[in-house]
Amino acid sequence: MYLKTILAVLTLSAAATAHAHRVWVSTDHTHGGEILKAELGYGEFPNFEPIAAERLDIFSKPMQLITDKGRQNLLQKGRYNYQYQSAKPVPEGSYLVAAEYRPTFWSKNAAGWKRVNMNDMPDATYCEQTRMYGKNIVNVGHDSADTAVITRPLGHMLEIVPLDNPANVQVGGRFKVKVLFKGEPLPNATLTATFDGFDTRDHSKTHKIEAQAFSDTTDGKGEVEIIPLRQGFWKASVEHKADYPDAKVCQKLANYSTLTFQIGHSHH
């Protein structure tokens, strides 16, 4: 295994162009005893954009705050529909905030993409059932660096599980994570990572994803060490595609997962 720094923008294959958007989560810097505010990213990282009305049903499951006491639904509250808040003030500690994009069929033919499977688009050249997951590590209070909650898998079909708290990781150090698929370690998976400010070009019209500052593959235990070379707000990503169980209905079962975290100072 070795570190590869990617300076060129990674282009998506034609099959995945409809999914240039990825789900990711951000939280405001929060002190103990304050309401936690979170944002659901579904657009070009690190910028937020309102979720289109026709896609709101894909995010029917509310964002959740995961603590040592269990899971709490966050309230969709704020000027924009991607803004959420905790129902109550949050004590100091280390938590996860998670978002899910429910299983959705996307098929493509000569006319373009549509939210149907191949039963409703017999001339589709490509079909996938898309699932997306986003997790954010939030340390409430300046000295919080616990690992108990954040290193516990949530049960997402595809999941990046931190094996340490990034508050314990210095710039240039190693942040070990494990990639799970259906709860089992996923070897030979490519994990990429980038940070806010690395790629400042506008890709919204080009269906490209942002340039990546890090890329490596998981080992036999599904583990990989992210090397954050800058402080700031980071997003790690992984994807996995498998054959859909019924080839007459759809071709691929596609999962996309992100983990966002802070290295060094707060981004708010």
Helices and strands as residue ranges (DSSP letters): G 14-19, E 22-27, E 37-43, G 53-59, E 64-67, E 70-73, E 75-76, E 83-85, E 93-109, E 112-114, E 126-140, E 158-162, G 166-168, E 175-181, E 184-185, E 190-195, E 214-217, E 223-226, E 232-243, E 252-263
